[in-house]
Amino acid sequence: MLVGEGVGWVIFGLWAVGFALKHALGCGDEG
């Protein structure tokens, strides 16, 4: 159970960081 929850948090963390970086570096995409 803990392993699955940990993986979920890791995936969420990576997604959040990727989203932040993509939004910060590619702010011109959305105008």
C-alpha positions, 0 to 999 in steps of 0.5 A: 500500500505504502509503495503504491502511494509513494509512486502516486506522490512521485508521479504527481510531483514529477507532473507538477514540476514538469507542468511548472517548468513547461508553463514557465519556459513555454509561456509563449505557447498560450500567448 
